[in-house]
């Protein structure tokens, strides 16, 4: 038999086997499930890292601007690739590119935990230390400059190396995340059954948003574990408790968990086919468009690059696309501020711990947003609203979310009375006199609460000369005694370790309910606005449009947003922790009234601007009589 005649017969048996093997992975529902899990893992990592921000500030002495910049650095890495990846999206094997991006994210998540293993064990101000620098040592001979060369100078010398390592990890994570959403969403939209695209995308976002929920819950668990749990023998060796202002949780442990999760969810993408199963009801025109990759692959790389400016300009002069994306930038900037600093805000305003704040965000805010996204997608599938209706209905929902946020301006407490912060020692001669011979260091931060209900920055600032140990835990101080600045019933008073706190803990749950409800209502608009963005561009520009959308979101929202809110947080600081010389560390005390008004004021201003841009988009499409959101063509404007 001629080999040339035998070859076709052998190949004729192959397609059924290949088809059977690929049938499961060609199912778009399987891809939606896998992509949901990958994005869940991605968001679990980013949200966990944000839940640890206040802990990292305390561990390495960073300001909120420094940590805010750190959280947004992965957007820089994303910006370097997202448009290029999206532009070439139809010309590459999308599932494999997504898989490679996922593996890079997994590696960078592990790298982010590396500073813990390279740093010295965490050291904090303690009256039990050999130097005993926290106590009032009468007529002490040690000068502040000399004693400064100990703990704090060592701490200062190790600030920059961890920051640089974490910055590099964040940049790599951004590079890996570049293809995830643009290529994944376009793949789903290309191969979804008619009428199901909006629902699949809503399911994708709804499942994905549980990633932040799990991330904050993971944070609530890990931040209850001491940072150096791998370096101590037992809990009995700890002087601190999670409620102590000096406590630092095991921020690095959750990063190892998220790295493993990203590794596991990235692997299946290498098994998916380049093209999913084409829906039976897709029109001939749409099928030709989906199969257009074979034609574009024959286009030279130079020709593709030459066409890039033309396609980019077409998107930039598309008024509906630009107005919708700019409005989304405003709302995303608000989300970045909430995701990065809401946990810290809860600590400051309501006296909760970092672990409890992360827990509440994980069980209330994020599930509410997930339900809102899913419900919005279901409504889109059932109602099939017109282009004219979507912006105006979204504006109504977002306006309600603004109204729900107004009471938050009045829910909070002022900063407790702290001697040397909002009760100035130089206005009361007796306060100066009681610590004049104590040789207190300005670099010490070890808050204590006196029996006179005043808080002191350290036992030394309260004039305490002695202490008693806890009977059950010999390495934990029960009380500071013989405090010259505190008048007790029988002479010199005493102080308890830790902050005095405030009386606003009862407002924590109502505030969280308001924030969660506002987030739920705002999330209802996510799927409608997203589908409107997809339909206001041509089919051939869809992947590129998604990339440009995420480019603008990152450039105008996710990149500057955390830094902007970090500036807002730092602007309310009234007392900075000091290190050696004139160097400042993280903030020790905030003016809660200023913080509350500025934190929510900036959010409200951004929401109002976003609604205004959405109104312009609605006005621009008012001439459109109506269209089906599952239509694969552009909106006529």
C-alpha positions as CSV (number, residue, x, y, z in Angstrom):
1,X,0.0,0.0,0.0
2,X,1.2,3.5,-0.9
3,X,2.2,5.3,2.3
4,X,0.5,8.4,0.9
5,X,-2.8,6.5,0.8
6,X,-2.3,5.0,4.3
7,X,-1.7,8.4,6.0
8,X,-5.3,9.7,5.5
9,X,-6.9,6.5,6.8
10,X,-4.8,6.8,10.0
11,X,-5.6,10.4,10.4
12,X,-9.3,9.7,9.9
13,X,-9.3,7.7,13.1
14,X,-7.6,10.5,15.1
15,X,-10.2,13.2,15.1
16,X,-12.8,11.3,17.2
17,X,-10.2,10.6,19.8
18,X,-8.9,14.1,19.9
19,X,-12.5,15.4,19.9
20,X,-13.3,13.2,22.9
21,X,-10.2,14.3,24.8
22,X,-10.8,18.0,24.1
23,X,-14.5,18.0,24.4
24,X,-14.4,18.8,28.2
25,X,-11.8,21.4,27.9
26,X,-13.5,23.0,24.9
27,X,-16.6,23.6,27.0
28,X,-16.7,27.3,27.9
29,X,-18.3,26.5,31.2
30,X,-15.1,24.7,32.3
31,X,-13.0,27.6,31.2
32,X,-15.3,30.0,33.2
33,X,-14.8,27.8,36.3
34,X,-11.0,27.6,35.9
35,X,-10.7,31.3,35.2
36,X,-12.9,32.2,38.2
37,X,-10.6,30.1,40.4
38,X,-7.5,31.8,39.0
39,X,-8.9,35.3,39.5
40,X,-10.1,34.2,43.0
41,X,-6.5,33.2,43.8
42,X,-5.1,36.4,42.3
43,X,-7.5,38.6,44.3
44,X,-6.9,36.5,47.4
45,X,-3.2,37.4,47.2
46,X,-3.7,41.1,46.6
47,X,-6.4,41.5,49.3
48,X,-4.3,39.5,51.8
49,X,-1.3,41.7,51.2
50,X,-3.5,44.8,51.7
51,X,-5.0,43.4,54.9
52,X,-1.4,43.2,56.2
53,X,-0.5,46.8,55.3
54,X,-0.8,48.2,58.8
55,X,1.2,45.2,60.1
56,X,4.0,45.8,57.6
57,X,4.0,49.5,58.5
58,X,4.5,48.5,62.2
59,X,7.1,45.8,61.4
60,X,9.4,48.0,59.2
61,X,8.4,51.5,60.3
62,X,6.9,52.6,57.0
63,X,4.5,55.5,56.5
64,X,1.1,55.0,54.8
65,X,2.4,56.7,51.7
66,X,5.3,54.2,51.5
67,X,3.0,51.2,51.9
68,X,0.3,52.7,49.7
69,X,2.9,53.0,46.9
70,X,4.1,49.5,47.6
71,X,0.6,48.1,47.1
72,X,0.2,50.0,43.8
73,X,3.5,49.0,42.3
74,X,2.1,45.8,40.8
75,X,0.0,48.1,38.6
76,X,3.2,49.5,37.2
77,X,4.3,46.0,36.1
78,X,0.8,45.5,34.6
79,X,1.0,48.7,32.7
80,X,4.2,47.6,30.9
81,X,2.4,44.7,29.2
82,X,-1.4,44.9,29.4
83,X,-2.0,46.9,26.2
84,X,0.6,45.0,24.2
85,X,-0.8,41.7,25.4
86,X,-4.3,42.7,24.7
87,X,-3.5,44.0,21.2
88,X,-1.9,40.6,20.3
89,X,-4.7,38.8,22.2
90,X,-6.3,37.3,19.1
91,X,-3.0,36.3,17.7
92,X,-1.7,34.1,20.5
93,X,-2.8,31.0,22.4
94,X,-4.8,32.8,25.0
95,X,-5.1,30.0,27.6
96,X,-1.4,29.2,27.6
97,X,-0.4,32.9,27.9
98,X,-2.8,33.1,30.9
99,X,-1.2,30.0,32.4
100,X,2.3,31.5,32.1
101,X,1.1,34.7,33.7
102,X,-0.3,32.7,36.6
103,X,3.0,30.9,37.2
104,X,4.8,34.3,37.3
105,X,2.3,35.6,39.8
106,X,2.8,32.5,42.0
107,X,6.6,33.0,42.0
108,X,6.3,36.7,42.8
109,X,3.9,36.0,45.7
110,X,6.6,33.7,47.2
111,X,9.2,36.4,46.7
112,X,7.1,38.9,48.5
113,X,7.5,36.8,51.7
114,X,11.3,36.7,51.4
115,X,12.0,39.8,53.5
116,X,10.8,38.0,56.6
117,X,13.4,35.3,56.2
118,X,16.2,37.8,55.5
119,X,15.4,40.2,58.3
120,X,16.4,40.0,61.9
121,X,13.8,39.0,64.5
122,X,11.3,41.7,65.3
123,X,12.4,43.9,68.1
124,X,10.1,46.2,70.0
125,X,10.4,48.6,72.9
126,X,10.1,46.7,76.2
127,X,10.6,47.4,79.8
128,X,11.9,43.8,80.1
129,X,14.8,44.4,77.7
130,X,18.4,44.5,79.0
131,X,18.6,48.3,78.4
132,X,15.4,48.8,80.3
133,X,15.0,52.0,78.1
134,X,11.2,52.1,78.5
135,X,11.3,52.7,82.3
136,X,11.9,55.9,84.2
137,X,15.5,55.6,85.4
138,X,16.1,58.4,87.9
139,X,19.2,60.4,87.3
140,X,20.2,58.1,84.5
141,X,23.6,58.6,83.0
142,X,22.8,57.3,79.5
143,X,22.2,60.1,77.0
144,X,19.6,59.8,74.3
145,X,22.0,60.0,71.3
146,X,24.2,57.2,72.8
147,X,21.2,54.9,73.5
148,X,19.8,55.6,70.1
149,X,22.5,53.7,68.5
150,X,20.9,50.4,69.7
151,X,17.5,49.2,68.6
152,X,16.3,52.0,66.5
153,X,19.5,52.5,64.4
154,X,19.5,48.8,63.6
155,X,15.8,49.0,62.7
156,X,16.4,52.0,60.4
157,X,19.3,50.2,58.5
158,X,16.9,47.4,57.6
159,X,14.1,49.5,56.2
160,X,15.1,49.8,52.6
161,X,16.1,46.3,51.8
162,X,12.7,44.7,52.6
163,X,10.9,47.5,50.7
164,X,13.1,47.0,47.6
165,X,12.5,43.2,47.7
166,X,8.7,43.7,48.1
167,X,8.7,46.3,45.3
168,X,10.4,43.9,42.9
169,X,7.9,41.2,43.8
170,X,5.0,43.6,43.2
171,X,6.4,44.6,39.8
172,X,6.7,40.9,38.8
173,X,3.2,40.2,40.0
174,X,2.0,43.0,37.8
175,X,3.7,41.5,34.7
176,X,2.1,38.2,35.4
177,X,-1.3,39.6,35.9
178,X,-1.3,41.5,32.6
179,X,-2.9,38.8,30.4
180,X,-5.4,37.4,33.0
181,X,-8.5,39.5,32.6
182,X,-8.2,40.9,29.0
183,X,-7.5,37.5,27.4
184,X,-9.8,35.5,29.8
185,X,-12.8,37.8,29.4
186,X,-12.4,38.0,25.6
187,X,-12.1,34.2,25.4
188,X,-15.3,33.8,27.4
189,X,-17.2,36.4,25.3
190,X,-16.0,34.8,22.0
191,X,-17.1,31.3,22.8
192,X,-20.1,31.8,25.1
193,X,-23.5,30.6,24.0
194,X,-25.8,33.5,22.7
195,X,-27.5,35.1,25.6
196,X,-25.1,33.8,28.2
197,X,-22.1,36.1,27.8
198,X,-23.3,38.6,30.4
199,X,-24.2,35.8,32.8
200,X,-20.8,34.1,32.5
201,X,-18.9,37.4,33.1
202,X,-21.2,38.1,36.1
203,X,-20.4,34.6,37.5
204,X,-16.7,35.2,36.8
205,X,-16.7,38.4,38.8
206,X,-19.0,37.0,41.5
207,X,-16.8,34.0,42.2
208,X,-13.6,36.1,41.8
209,X,-14.7,38.6,44.5
210,X,-14.7,35.8,47.0
211,X,-10.9,35.9,46.6
212,X,-10.7,39.2,48.5
213,X,-13.2,37.8,51.1
214,X,-10.9,34.7,51.6
215,X,-7.9,37.0,51.6
216,X,-9.1,39.1,54.4
217,X,-10.3,36.1,56.3
218,X,-6.8,34.6,55.9
219,X,-5.4,37.8,57.2
220,X,-7.6,37.6,60.2
221,X,-6.1,34.2,61.0
222,X,-2.5,34.9,60.2
223,X,-2.3,38.3,62.0
224,X,-3.3,36.6,65.2
225,X,0.0,34.6,64.9
226,X,3.2,36.2,66.1
227,X,5.4,37.3,63.2
228,X,8.4,35.3,64.5
229,X,6.5,32.1,65.2
230,X,9.1,30.2,63.3
231,X,11.9,31.6,65.5
232,X,10.5,31.2,69.1
233,X,10.0,28.0,71.0
234,X,6.6,28.6,72.6
235,X,3.9,31.1,73.2
236,X,5.2,31.5,76.8
237,X,8.2,33.4,75.4
238,X,5.9,36.3,74.2
239,X,5.5,39.4,76.1
240,X,2.9,40.8,73.6
241,X,-0.7,40.0,72.9
242,X,-2.6,40.7,69.7
243,X,-4.3,43.7,71.3
244,X,-1.0,45.3,72.1
245,X,-0.1,48.4,69.9
246,X,3.4,46.8,69.4
247,X,2.0,43.5,68.1
248,X,3.1,42.3,64.7
249,X,1.3,39.3,63.1
250,X,2.7,36.7,60.8
251,X,2.1,38.7,57.6
252,X,4.4,36.5,55.6
253,X,2.6,33.1,56.1
254,X,-0.5,34.1,54.1
255,X,1.7,35.0,51.1
256,X,3.0,31.4,51.0
257,X,-0.6,30.2,51.0
258,X,-1.5,32.5,48.1
259,X,1.6,31.5,46.2
260,X,0.5,27.8,46.4
261,X,-3.0,28.7,45.4
262,X,-1.8,30.6,42.3
263,X,0.4,27.7,41.3
264,X,-2.4,25.1,41.4
265,X,-4.9,27.3,39.6
266,X,-2.5,28.2,36.8
267,X,-1.6,24.7,35.7
268,X,-4.9,23.7,33.9
269,X,-4.6,26.5,31.4
270,X,-1.8,24.6,29.5
271,X,-4.4,21.9,28.7
272,X,-7.1,24.2,27.1
273,X,-7.3,24.4,23.3
274,X,-6.6,27.6,21.5
275,X,-10.2,27.9,20.4
276,X,-13.2,26.8,22.4
277,X,-16.3,25.1,21.0
278,X,-18.1,27.5,18.7
279,X,-21.7,27.9,19.8
280,X,-24.2,26.3,17.5
281,X,-26.4,29.4,17.2
282,X,-23.5,31.8,16.3
283,X,-24.1,33.5,13.0
284,X,-21.8,32.9,10.0
285,X,-20.4,36.4,10.3
286,X,-19.5,36.0,13.9
287,X,-18.0,32.6,13.2
288,X,-15.8,34.1,10.5
289,X,-14.7,36.8,13.0
290,X,-13.9,34.2,15.7
291,X,-11.8,32.2,13.2
292,X,-10.0,35.3,11.9
293,X,-7.0,34.4,13.9
294,X,-5.7,32.3,11.0
295,X,-5.7,35.4,8.8
296,X,-4.1,37.6,11.4
297,X,-1.4,35.1,12.1
298,X,-0.3,35.6,8.5
299,X,0.1,39.3,9.1
300,X,3.6,40.4,9.6
301,X,4.7,41.5,13.1
302,X,5.8,44.9,11.6
303,X,2.3,45.4,10.1
304,X,0.7,44.7,13.4
305,X,2.9,47.2,15.2
306,X,2.1,49.8,12.5
307,X,-1.6,49.3,13.0
308,X,-1.3,49.8,16.8
309,X,-1.5,53.6,16.8
310,X,-4.5,53.6,14.5
311,X,-6.5,51.2,16.7
312,X,-5.5,53.0,19.9
313,X,-6.6,56.3,18.4
314,X,-10.0,54.8,17.4
315,X,-10.6,53.9,21.0
316,X,-9.5,57.2,22.3
317,X,-11.9,59.1,20.1
318,X,-14.8,56.8,21.0
319,X,-16.8,59.0,23.3
320,X,-19.0,56.3,24.9
321,X,-16.0,54.1,25.6
322,X,-13.9,56.9,27.1
323,X,-16.7,58.3,29.3
324,X,-17.6,54.8,30.6
325,X,-13.9,53.9,31.3
326,X,-13.2,57.2,33.0
327,X,-16.3,56.8,35.2
328,X,-15.1,53.3,36.1
329,X,-11.7,54.8,37.0
330,X,-13.4,57.1,39.6
331,X,-15.3,54.1,41.2
332,X,-12.1,51.9,41.1
333,X,-10.1,54.6,42.8
334,X,-12.7,54.5,45.7
335,X,-12.4,50.7,45.8
336,X,-8.6,50.9,46.0
337,X,-8.9,53.2,49.0
338,X,-11.3,50.9,50.7
339,X,-9.3,47.7,50.0
340,X,-6.0,49.2,51.1
341,X,-6.8,51.2,54.1
342,X,-10.3,50.3,55.4
343,X,-8.8,47.7,57.8
344,X,-6.5,50.4,59.2
345,X,-9.3,52.9,59.4
346,X,-11.4,50.4,61.5
347,X,-8.4,50.0,63.8
348,X,-8.1,53.7,64.4
349,X,-11.8,54.7,64.5
350,X,-13.2,51.8,66.5
351,X,-10.2,50.4,68.4
352,X,-10.4,47.0,66.7
353,X,-7.4,44.8,66.0
354,X,-6.0,44.2,62.5
355,X,-7.2,40.6,62.6
356,X,-10.7,41.5,63.5
357,X,-10.9,44.3,60.9
358,X,-9.8,41.8,58.2
359,X,-12.4,39.3,59.4
360,X,-15.2,41.8,59.2
361,X,-14.2,42.9,55.7
362,X,-14.0,39.2,54.7
363,X,-17.5,38.2,56.0
364,X,-19.4,41.4,55.3
365,X,-18.1,43.8,52.7
366,X,-16.8,41.4,50.0
367,X,-19.6,38.9,50.1
368,X,-22.1,41.8,49.8
369,X,-20.2,43.0,46.7
370,X,-20.1,39.5,45.2
371,X,-23.9,39.1,45.6
372,X,-24.4,42.5,44.0
373,X,-22.3,41.6,41.0
374,X,-24.1,38.2,40.5
375,X,-27.5,39.8,40.9
376,X,-26.6,42.5,38.4
377,X,-25.6,39.8,35.9
378,X,-28.9,37.9,36.4
379,X,-30.9,41.1,35.9
380,X,-28.9,41.8,32.7
381,X,-29.8,38.3,31.3
382,X,-33.5,38.6,32.2
383,X,-34.2,42.2,31.4
384,X,-31.8,42.8,28.4
385,X,-31.8,46.6,29.0
386,X,-31.1,49.0,26.3
387,X,-28.0,51.1,26.0
388,X,-30.1,54.2,26.9
389,X,-31.3,52.7,30.1
390,X,-28.0,51.2,31.5
391,X,-26.2,54.5,32.4
392,X,-29.3,56.1,34.0
393,X,-30.2,53.1,36.1
394,X,-26.5,52.8,37.2
395,X,-26.5,56.4,38.2
396,X,-29.6,55.9,40.4
397,X,-27.9,52.9,42.2
398,X,-24.7,54.8,42.7
399,X,-26.5,57.8,44.0
400,X,-28.2,55.6,46.7
401,X,-24.7,54.2,47.7
402,X,-23.6,57.8,48.2
403,X,-26.5,58.6,50.4
404,X,-25.8,55.5,52.5
405,X,-22.2,56.8,53.1
406,X,-23.3,60.1,54.6
407,X,-23.8,58.8,58.1
408,X,-20.2,57.5,58.1
409,X,-19.0,61.0,58.5
410,X,-20.4,61.1,62.0
411,X,-19.7,57.6,63.1
412,X,-16.4,57.6,65.1
413,X,-14.6,58.8,68.1
414,X,-12.0,61.4,68.8
415,X,-8.4,60.4,69.6
416,X,-8.2,59.4,73.2
417,X,-6.3,61.8,75.5
418,X,-2.6,61.2,75.1
419,X,0.0,63.1,77.0
420,X,2.5,64.6,74.6
421,X,0.1,64.4,71.7
422,X,-3.2,66.1,72.2
423,X,-2.4,67.0,75.8
424,X,0.8,68.9,75.5
425,X,3.4,68.4,78.3
426,X,4.7,72.0,77.9
427,X,1.4,73.4,78.9
428,X,1.5,71.8,82.3
429,X,4.6,72.3,84.4
430,X,3.8,69.3,86.7
431,X,4.0,67.0,83.8
432,X,7.4,68.2,82.8
433,X,8.6,68.0,86.3
434,X,7.5,64.4,86.9
435,X,9.7,63.1,84.0
436,X,12.5,65.7,84.2
437,X,15.0,63.2,85.7
438,X,13.9,60.1,83.8
439,X,16.1,60.3,80.6
440,X,13.2,59.2,78.4
441,X,13.9,58.5,74.8
442,X,12.0,60.2,72.0
443,X,12.3,57.0,70.0
444,X,10.4,54.8,72.5
445,X,6.8,53.8,71.6
446,X,5.2,51.5,74.2
447,X,1.8,53.0,75.1
448,X,0.4,52.6,78.6
449,X,-3.0,53.6,80.1
450,X,-2.8,55.3,83.5
451,X,-5.4,54.9,86.2
452,X,-6.2,58.6,85.6
453,X,-7.5,57.5,82.2
454,X,-4.7,59.3,80.3
455,X,-2.6,57.5,77.8
456,X,1.2,57.9,77.8
457,X,3.6,57.1,74.9
458,X,5.7,54.9,77.2
459,X,6.0,53.9,80.8
460,X,8.9,56.4,81.1
461,X,6.7,59.3,79.9
462,X,4.4,58.3,82.8
463,X,7.3,58.4,85.2
464,X,6.9,54.7,86.1
465,X,9.9,53.2,87.9
466,X,8.8,49.7,88.5
467,X,6.5,46.9,87.2
468,X,4.8,43.7,88.2
469,X,4.7,40.5,86.1
470,X,1.7,38.5,85.2
471,X,1.5,35.5,87.6
472,X,0.6,33.0,84.8
473,X,2.8,34.5,82.1
474,X,6.2,35.5,83.6
475,X,7.3,37.3,80.4
476,X,4.2,39.5,80.3
477,X,4.0,42.7,82.3
478,X,0.8,43.0,84.3
479,X,1.1,46.7,85.4
480,X,3.6,49.5,85.7
481,X,3.9,50.9,89.2
482,X,5.3,53.9,91.1
483,X,4.4,56.2,88.3
484,X,5.3,59.8,89.3
485,X,3.0,61.4,86.7
486,X,-0.1,59.5,87.8
487,X,-1.8,60.3,91.1
488,X,-3.3,57.3,92.7
489,X,-5.5,56.8,95.7
490,X,-2.5,55.9,97.9
491,X,0.1,58.2,96.4
492,X,1.9,57.3,93.2
493,X,-0.4,55.6,90.7
494,X,0.0,52.7,88.2
495,X,-0.6,52.2,84.5
496,X,-1.6,49.2,82.4
497,X,0.2,48.0,79.3
498,X,-1.5,49.1,76.0
499,X,-3.6,51.9,74.7
500,X,-6.6,53.3,76.6
501,X,-8.6,52.9,73.4
502,X,-11.9,54.7,72.8
503,X,-15.6,54.2,73.4
504,X,-16.6,53.7,69.8
505,X,-16.5,49.9,69.6
506,X,-20.3,49.8,69.6
507,X,-20.4,51.8,66.3
508,X,-18.2,49.3,64.5
509,X,-21.0,46.9,63.4
510,X,-23.4,49.6,62.2
511,X,-20.6,51.3,60.2
512,X,-19.7,48.0,58.6
513,X,-23.4,47.3,57.7
514,X,-23.6,50.7,56.0
515,X,-20.4,50.2,54.1
516,X,-21.4,46.7,53.0
517,X,-24.9,47.8,51.9
518,X,-23.4,50.7,49.9
519,X,-21.0,48.3,48.3
520,X,-23.8,45.8,47.4
521,X,-25.9,48.5,45.7
522,X,-22.9,49.9,43.8
523,X,-21.9,46.4,42.7
524,X,-25.2,45.9,40.9
525,X,-23.9,48.2,38.2
526,X,-20.7,46.3,37.5
527,X,-22.0,43.8,34.9
528,X,-24.2,46.3,33.0
529,X,-21.5,48.8,32.6
530,X,-18.9,46.2,31.7
531,X,-21.2,44.7,29.0
532,X,-21.8,48.3,27.7
533,X,-18.0,48.8,27.4
534,X,-17.7,45.5,25.4
535,X,-20.5,46.5,23.0
536,X,-19.4,50.0,22.3
537,X,-16.4,48.8,20.2
538,X,-16.2,46.6,17.1
539,X,-15.6,42.8,17.4
540,X,-12.0,43.1,16.1
541,X,-11.2,45.7,18.7
542,X,-12.8,43.9,21.7
543,X,-9.7,42.3,23.2
544,X,-7.7,45.5,22.6
545,X,-10.4,47.6,24.1
546,X,-10.4,45.5,27.2
547,X,-6.7,45.9,27.5
548,X,-6.9,49.7,27.0
549,X,-9.7,49.8,29.6
550,X,-7.5,48.0,32.1
551,X,-4.6,50.2,31.2
552,X,-6.6,53.3,32.0
553,X,-8.0,51.8,35.2
554,X,-4.6,51.0,36.4
555,X,-3.0,54.2,35.3
556,X,-5.8,56.5,36.6
557,X,-7.2,54.4,39.5
558,X,-5.3,51.4,40.9
559,X,-1.9,52.9,40.5
560,X,-2.4,56.4,42.1
561,X,-5.4,55.3,44.3
562,X,-3.5,53.6,47.2
563,X,-0.9,56.4,47.2
564,X,-3.6,59.1,47.2
565,X,-5.4,57.5,50.2
566,X,-2.0,56.9,51.8
567,X,-1.5,60.7,51.6
568,X,-4.9,61.2,53.1
569,X,-4.1,58.9,56.0
570,X,-0.8,60.5,56.7
571,X,-2.3,64.0,56.5
572,X,-4.3,63.2,59.6
573,X,-1.3,62.0,61.6
574,X,-0.6,64.1,64.7
575,X,2.4,62.2,66.2
576,X,5.0,60.3,64.3
577,X,7.1,57.5,65.8
578,X,10.7,58.7,65.9
579,X,13.8,56.8,65.0
580,X,17.5,57.9,65.4
581,X,18.2,61.5,64.7
582,X,15.5,63.3,62.7
583,X,14.2,60.2,60.9
584,X,10.5,59.4,61.3
585,X,8.9,56.0,61.2
586,X,5.2,55.1,61.0
587,X,2.5,57.2,62.5
588,X,1.7,56.6,66.1
589,X,-1.5,58.7,66.6
590,X,-4.1,60.1,64.2
591,X,-6.7,62.9,64.6
592,X,-9.7,60.7,64.0
593,X,-12.1,63.5,63.2
594,X,-9.8,64.8,60.4
595,X,-9.1,61.3,59.2
596,X,-12.8,60.4,59.0
597,X,-13.8,63.5,57.1
598,X,-10.9,63.3,54.6
599,X,-11.1,59.6,54.1
600,X,-14.8,59.5,53.2
601,X,-14.7,63.0,51.7
602,X,-12.3,62.0,49.0
603,X,-14.4,58.8,48.3
604,X,-17.6,60.9,47.9
605,X,-15.9,63.4,45.6
606,X,-14.7,60.6,43.3
607,X,-18.2,59.0,43.3
608,X,-19.8,62.2,42.3
609,X,-17.3,62.8,39.5
610,X,-17.9,59.2,38.3
611,X,-21.7,59.7,38.2
612,X,-21.2,63.0,36.2
613,X,-19.1,61.1,33.6
614,X,-21.8,58.4,33.5
615,X,-24.4,61.0,32.9
616,X,-22.4,62.3,29.9
617,X,-22.2,58.7,28.5
618,X,-26.0,58.3,29.0
619,X,-26.5,61.6,27.1
620,X,-24.3,60.4,24.3
621,X,-26.2,57.2,23.7
622,X,-29.7,58.7,24.0
623,X,-30.1,58.5,20.3
624,X,-29.8,54.8,20.3
625,X,-33.2,53.2,20.1
626,X,-32.1,50.0,21.8
627,X,-29.9,47.0,21.3
628,X,-29.3,43.5,22.7
629,X,-26.3,43.2,25.0
630,X,-25.5,39.9,23.5
631,X,-25.1,41.5,20.0
632,X,-21.5,41.0,18.9
633,X,-21.3,44.3,17.1
634,X,-20.6,47.9,18.3
635,X,-23.1,50.3,19.6
636,X,-24.1,52.9,17.1
637,X,-23.4,56.3,18.5
